[in-house]
Amino acid sequence: MKPTISEAQRAQLDRDGYFVLEDVFTPAEMDELAGHIEAHQRRHEEMLRAQGGTQGISRAEEITFTSHLAEQDEAIRAFCTRPEFVAITTQILGPDTDLYWNQSVFKQPEGKKEFPWHQDDGYTQVDPSPYLTLWLALNDATPENGCISVLPGAYKRGLLPHHQSPIGLVCHESDDPDQGVLVPVRAGSIAVFWSLTPHKSGANISRGPRKAYVIQYSHAGLKNANTGEVLTGKIPVARAGQPAAAAAAQAA
Ligand SMILES: O=C(O)CCC(=O)C(=O)O
């Protein structure tokens, strides 16, 4: 079913910079998607182990960020352009939307560290900002296994200064008394937030992995904010409010 963003959800996004869309997909759909994703994630994990355990912000047996999945895998690409995402992105961003970035984030029970507070815009600045991050739970994300937390309203402060830490960029300290709000999400549900919304994820102190697929959508024609160049090679999702594939077939 195509999700409709309610007025309350829209108001929460405007006020707090996030909301949760419940049960967009079934747990069975998530198991199927996870099956596709895990093939890539396993190869990434093996590659990390072979080269000493870390690469960028990924650490073998703790946390892996496995990116560009839709660009490599037809089934995952088809998932990212499903009508549900056409509906969500056009209601929030407007009629023309692209897939900007996608990555699985798997946190193993050995992942004893938080992933630090950051804004997605802290990693790469784009224009226009903010774009939309959809944090899709492949299995239930709970406070015990490292669900995300957000700082409500803080996206309104724009891009915050970030400093580098051994485990990622940081824009808000883990010992600050304000640790925001936890956002637990059931498998198949989505935490929707702006790329300027500060968020972190907790340590996984459960007995199993926490698996998420982070899918980021933008206005079509997104630019690098520093050079002004249009970012090419992005997968079109919606054109004139319709699925981009249908719009392209009509034009042909
Ligand atoms: O899922 C996580 O543990 C953190 C993911 C995250 O913050 C991100 O992809 O920006």
The ligand as an SDF file (V2000), in Angstrom:
LIG
                    3D

 10  9  0  0  0  0  0  0  0  0999 V2000
   22.3320    2.7020   11.4890 O   0  0  0  0  0  0  0  0  0  0  0  0
   23.2200    3.1560   12.1970 C   0  0  0  0  0  0  0  0  0  0  0  0
   23.6910    2.5370   13.1250 O   0  0  0  0  0  0  0  0  0  0  0  0
   23.7460    4.5280   11.9260 C   0  0  0  0  0  0  0  0  0  0  0  0
   23.4450    4.9240   10.5360 C   0  0  0  0  0  0  0  0  0  0  0  0
   23.6350    6.3580   10.3020 C   0  0  0  0  0  0  0  0  0  0  0  0
   23.6810    7.1590   11.1950 O   0  0  0  0  0  0  0  0  0  0  0  0
   23.7410    6.8280    8.9360 C   0  0  0  0  0  0  0  0  0  0  0  0
   23.7320    5.9970    7.9960 O   0  0  0  0  0  0  0  0  0  0  0  0
   23.8490    8.0550    8.7560 O   0  0  0  0  0  0  0  0  0  0  0  0
  1  2  2  0
  2  3  1  0
  2  4  1  0
  4  5  1  0
  5  6  1  0
  6  7  2  0
  6  8  1  0
  8  9  2  0
  8 10  1  0
M  END
$$$$
